[in-house]
Amino acid sequence: MNYSKKNAYLPPYTANGGVGIRILWIIVSLFIIASAIVALLGSQQRSAEKYSRKAMEISDYGLMCVLETLGKKPSWTGEFSKIPYGGGWYSAKLFRRVKGDTVLCMVETIGRIGAVSKKSECLLQLSIINGDSAWSRRGGN
């Protein structure tokens, strides 16, 4: 075999690095890529959980605002549309119906922050006590 003087001291199969070094480089590269993917997915999951909790908080706040308004004025029939709160917004709708001699009102609120939205519902029943009307919670989430 005729080797050039530059690589005379190295056999031909190690002139540009051995197979072992290449395999080690591939394993290290795959480990770094896998670690980056795991870190990115973990970060996105924590962010989604945080936004989900915040959206539920906003939705519940909207529900409390509707219940407060109904407490002050039981005949109120309006709705809230995209009211800003806590870095997001909430909307609320009322759905009323009469079932026999009972007046029912379904309150539905949606809280949204970023791309996450959560919905809260509450079913109310109108009660008349001593000539005064008041809403009482009948069920819901």
C-alpha positions in Angstrom: 0.0 0.0 0.0 1.2 3.4 -0.9 0.3 6.1 1.8 1.1 9.8 1.4 3.6 11.2 3.9 0.9 13.3 5.6 -1.1 10.2 6.7 1.8 7.8 6.9 1.4 7.2 10.6 -2.4 6.5 10.5 -4.0 3.4 8.9 -6.6 4.3 6.2 -9.7 3.5 8.3 -8.8 6.0 11.0 -7.6 8.8 8.8 -10.8 10.8 9.3 -11.9 9.4 12.7 -12.9 5.9 13.8 -16.2 4.2 13.7 -16.4 4.3 17.5 -16.1 8.1 17.6 -18.8 8.5 14.9 -21.2 6.2 16.9 -20.5 8.2 20.1 -21.2 11.4 18.2 -24.5 10.1 16.9 -25.5 8.9 20.4 -24.6 12.3 22.0 -26.5 14.1 19.3 -29.6 12.0 19.7 -29.5 12.5 23.5 -29.2 16.3 23.1 -32.2 16.3 20.6 -34.3 14.1 22.9 -33.5 16.3 25.9 -34.5 19.4 24.0 -37.8 17.8 22.9 -38.7 16.7 26.5 -37.9 20.2 27.9 -40.0 21.9 25.2 -43.0 19.6 25.8 -42.8 19.9 29.5 -42.8 23.7 29.2 -45.8 23.7 26.9 -47.7 21.4 29.2 -47.0 23.6 32.3 -48.1 26.7 30.2 -51.3 25.0 29.1 -52.2 23.9 32.6 -51.6 27.5 33.9 -53.8 29.0 31.1 -56.5 26.3 31.8 -56.7 27.2 35.5 -56.7 30.9 34.6 -59.5 30.5 32.1 -61.6 28.6 34.6 -61.0 31.4 37.2 -62.2 33.9 34.6 -65.3 31.9 33.8 -66.1 31.5 37.5 -65.7 35.2 38.1 -68.1 35.9 35.2 -70.6 33.5 36.8 -70.3 35.3 40.1 -70.9 38.7 38.3 -74.1 37.3 36.7 -75.3 35.9 40.1 -74.6 39.2 41.8 -76.5 41.1 39.1 -79.4 38.7 39.4 -79.4 39.1 43.2 -79.8 42.8 42.8 -82.3 42.6 40.1 -84.0 39.2 39.7 -85.8 40.2 36.4 -82.5 41.1 34.7 -82.3 39.4 31.3 -79.2 40.9 29.7 -75.9 39.3 28.8 -72.2 40.1 29.2 -70.1 40.0 26.1 -66.3 39.8 26.2 -65.8 41.7 29.5 -62.0 42.0 30.2 -60.8 40.4 33.4 -57.4 39.0 34.5 -55.6 39.2 31.2 -58.5 37.5 29.4 -62.2 38.0 29.0 -65.6 36.4 29.9 -69.0 36.3 28.2 -72.2 35.3 29.9 -75.6 34.3 28.6 -79.0 33.6 30.3 -81.4 31.1 29.1 -84.8 31.3 30.8 -87.7 28.9 30.7 -90.9 28.1 32.6 -91.5 24.6 33.7 -95.0 24.4 35.3 -95.1 27.0 37.9 -91.3 27.2 38.3 -89.1 29.7 36.5 -85.7 28.3 35.6 -82.6 30.2 34.4 -79.5 28.6 33.0 -76.5 30.8 33.3 -73.6 29.9 31.0 -70.3 31.8 31.2 -67.2 31.3 29.0 -63.8 32.5 30.2 -61.0 32.8 27.8 -57.3 33.6 28.0 -54.9 33.1 25.1 -56.1 30.1 23.1 -57.7 28.4 26.1 -61.4 28.7 27.0 -63.5 27.1 29.8 -67.2 27.1 30.4 -69.2 27.3 33.6 -72.9 26.7 34.0 -75.3 27.2 36.8 -79.1 26.3 36.9 -81.1 28.7 39.0 -84.7 28.5 40.2 -86.8 31.6 41.0 -88.4 31.3 44.4 -91.0 33.6 45.9 -90.6 33.9 49.7 -93.0 36.3 51.6 -93.8 38.1 48.4 -90.2 38.7 47.6 -88.5 36.8 44.7 -85.0 35.4 44.8 -82.9 33.1 42.7 -81.6 29.9 44.3 -79.1 27.5 42.8 -80.6 24.2 41.7 -77.5 22.5 40.3 -74.7 23.0 37.8 -71.0 22.6 37.5 
